[in-house]
């Protein structure tokens, strides 16, 4: 494990395996959402360790509905990740995932 002592560029940061389209496949809208017409983007900040495992996830920007926050958290917890890489070493890193509704 090597410490991330410099900022990560987009090529080096953690990534969702399969890309962001994978997020759409695992996202389940809240059951009370039909007809609610709630729109917006919830941001979930995750910590991905050097092995690509999710270690922490928290909503850092809400659209104001706790059911949607829970749906966003549940979705990012179902995803698989690739760890960040610096100088050929995998490192733990924070990653912000926008979850559009």
C-alpha positions, 0 to 999 in steps of 0.5 A: 500500500502506497499513500496517495500523496498527490491528487488523482487525475481522472485516469488514476481515480477509483472507478465503477467496474462496467462504468456508470451505466452499471449504476442505472442497472442496479438503481431501484427507485423507491416504491413511493416514487411513482407519480411523485415526479421527484427529480434531481441528483443525489451525490454519494461519497465512497471510500474505495480501498486499495483492493477495490472494496467499498469501505464507507458510503455516505450521502453528501448531497441529497435531493431532500427525500430520505427514500431516495437517499436510501435508494442511492446508497443501496445502489452504490453498495451493490456496485463493484469498483476498481481501486485508484492507481498511483505510480503502478500502486493501488491506493485507497481513495474517495470517489463521488458518485452522482446518482440521478433520479 
